[in-house]
Amino acid sequence: MTLATNITLPLDPELIKSSKPEDLYIYLRKLIYVLSTQMQQTNQVVNGTLTTISDLTVPAYPFLTSSIPATPSTTTYTTSTLWVRRSNLYTSIWFDITWANDTDTGNLQISVPYSSQPSQLQPYVGSIESDSITFTAGYTYLTANILPGTNTIEIHQCGSGMPVLPLPVSAAGHLRGSITYVGQQFN
C-alpha cells in the first residue's frame, strides 16, 4: 500500500448550511469518520505490519537451513519465533530460535520471509546472542548477515584479529537476534 497524498472530504453544503443542529452533527460525524480512516491507513503504511511466525502457528516453517542442500532435516524446534515488521520495503526481523536433533551439515543459516535487495557488498548486518553453541577456537561472538538478493541470513563467527567465518550447523542450540534490511517488493 502506498501513502495517500490527497483526501476527498465529504463536503455536503446542504448539511453544512442547514439551520438544524442535527444536520451539522451528521456532517461532522461523516467528516470525522473520513479523517480517522485516512489517519489509520497512513499509520499502517508508515508503521508497517508485524507478522509473527512460530513453531506453533506455522509448524513446518524452516527456521534453520544449511549452506549444503541435502535431505530434509529432522530438526525439532522448541518455542521458536520469528517476528517481521515490514514498512514499505524497510524490513526488520527479530528471532528467538531453539532447536535440537538437527541433522544438516554445512553452515548455519536462518530462513526469513522477505528477500533483501541485490547488492555487490553485504551491507545488512545484525546482532546475535547465543547459548549452547560451541564456536571455532579464537572466535568469541556471532553476527547475522543477510545474503544480498536472498531470504537467507548467514550466521558468522567473529573474533578480535580474526577473519569472519561462517558458523557450522550444530545438532542443538539457541539463537536470539535481529537484523534490518531493505527488502524486495515482490519477493
C-alpha positions in Angstrom: 0.0 0.0 0.0 1.3 3.4 -0.9 0.9 6.5 1.2 -2.1 8.6 0.1 -1.2 12.1 -1.0 -4.7 13.5 -1.1 -8.0 13.0 0.7 -11.6 13.6 -0.6 -13.6 15.3 2.2 -17.3 14.7 2.4 -18.4 18.2 1.5 -22.2 18.4 1.8 -23.4 22.0 1.5 -27.0 21.0 2.4 -25.8 19.7 5.8 -23.2 22.4 6.4 -25.5 25.3 5.8 -28.6 23.8 7.4 -30.1 25.7 10.3 -30.8 22.4 12.1 -28.1 21.4 14.6 -28.8 17.7 13.9 -27.7 18.2 10.2 -24.4 19.8 11.3 -23.9 16.9 13.8 -24.4 14.3 11.0 -22.0 16.2 8.7 -19.3 16.3 11.5 -19.7 12.6 12.1 -19.1 11.9 8.4 -16.1 14.2 8.3 -14.5 12.7 11.5 -15.0 9.2 10.0 -13.3 10.1 6.8 -10.4 11.8 8.6 -9.9 9.0 11.1 -9.9 6.3 8.3 -7.3 8.3 6.4 -5.2 8.5 9.6 -5.5 4.8 10.2 -4.4 4.0 6.6 -1.5 6.4 6.8 -0.3 4.9 10.1 -0.5 1.4 8.7 1.7 2.4 5.8 4.2 4.4 7.8 4.4 1.9 10.7 4.1 -1.3 8.7 2.7 -4.5 9.8 4.0 -7.0 12.3 3.9 -10.7 11.4 4.7 -13.5 13.9 5.9 -16.9 12.8 6.3 -19.6 15.5 6.7 -23.3 15.6 3.2 -23.4 17.0 1.5 -21.2 14.4 3.5 -22.4 11.3 4.9 -25.8 12.4 6.5 -26.5 9.0 8.4 -23.2 8.8 12.1 -23.9 8.1 13.7 -21.5 10.7 17.2 -23.0 10.1 18.7 -24.0 6.8 22.1 -25.2 5.7 24.6 -23.9 3.1 24.7 -27.5 1.8 21.4 -28.7 0.5 20.7 -32.2 1.5 17.9 -34.4 2.5 15.3 -32.7 4.7 16.5 -32.2 8.3 14.7 -33.7 11.2 15.2 -30.6 13.3 13.0 -30.2 16.3 12.1 -26.6 17.3 11.0 -25.5 20.8 9.3 -22.2 21.4 10.9 -20.7 18.3 9.6 -17.4 17.0 10.4 -15.0 14.1 8.9 -11.5 14.2 8.8 -9.5 11.0 7.9 -5.8 10.6 7.6 -4.6 7.1 7.1 -0.9 6.3 7.2 -0.4 2.5 10.5 -2.2 1.7 12.1 -1.5 5.1 12.2 -4.9 6.8 13.1 -5.6 10.4 13.5 -9.2 11.7 13.7 -10.4 15.3 14.2 -14.0 16.1 14.4 -16.4 19.1 15.1 -19.9 17.8 15.8 -23.0 19.9 16.5 -26.3 18.2 17.6 -29.9 18.7 18.2 -33.0 16.6 19.4 -31.1 13.5 21.0 -33.5 11.0 22.2 -30.9 8.5 25.8 -30.3 7.6 27.4 -27.1 6.2 27.0 -23.6 7.6 24.0 -22.5 9.8 21.5 -20.1 8.2 18.1 -18.7 9.1 15.3 -18.5 6.5 13.2 -15.3 6.5 10.0 -14.5 4.6 11.4 -11.5 2.5 14.4 -11.3 0.3 16.9 -8.5 0.6 17.8 -6.1 -2.2 20.6 -7.3 -4.5 24.0 -5.7 -3.7 27.6 -6.1 -4.7 28.5 -5.9 -1.0 26.9 -7.3 2.2 25.6 -4.1 3.9 23.0 -5.7 6.2 24.5 -6.9 9.5 22.6 -7.8 12.7 23.4 -8.8 16.2 23.1 -12.3 17.7 23.1 -13.7 21.2 23.6 -17.4 21.6 23.9 -20.2 24.1 24.6 -23.9 23.9 26.8 -23.4 20.7 30.5 -24.0 20.5 32.5 -21.5 18.5 35.6 -22.2 16.5 38.8 -21.6 18.5 39.6 -17.9 18.7 36.1 -16.7 17.9 34.0 -15.0 20.6 30.7 -13.7 19.2 28.3 -14.1 16.3 26.7 -11.7 13.8 23.9 -12.0 11.3 24.3 -11.1 7.6 21.5 -11.4 5.1 22.9 -12.6 1.8 22.1 -10.0 -0.9 19.2 -10.9 -3.1 18.1 -13.8 -0.9 15.9 -14.6 2.1 18.8 -16.3 3.9 20.6 -14.9 7.0 24.1 -16.3 7.3 25.4 -16.7 10.8 29.0 -15.5 11.2 31.6 -16.1 13.9 33.8 -13.1 14.7 36.8 -12.5 17.0 39.5 -9.9 17.6 42.0 -10.1 14.7 40.2 -13.0 13.1 38.6 -13.2 9.7 34.8 -13.6 9.6 33.9 -17.3 9.4 30.5 -18.9 8.9 29.2 -20.9 11.9 28.8 -24.6 11.2 25.5 -26.3 11.8 25.2 -27.8 15.3 22.8 -30.5 16.4 21.3 -28.2 19.0 21.4 -24.6 20.0 19.7 -21.3 20.8 20.0 -18.0 18.8 18.4 -14.7 19.6 18.9 -11.7 17.4 17.8 -9.1 14.9 18.6 -7.6 11.6 17.2 -4.7 9.5 17.4 -4.5 5.7 15.8 -3.2 2.6 13.6 -5.9 1.1 12.5 -6.7 -2.4 9.0 -5.6 -3.5 7.6 -8.9 -4.8 9.9 -11.4 -3.2 
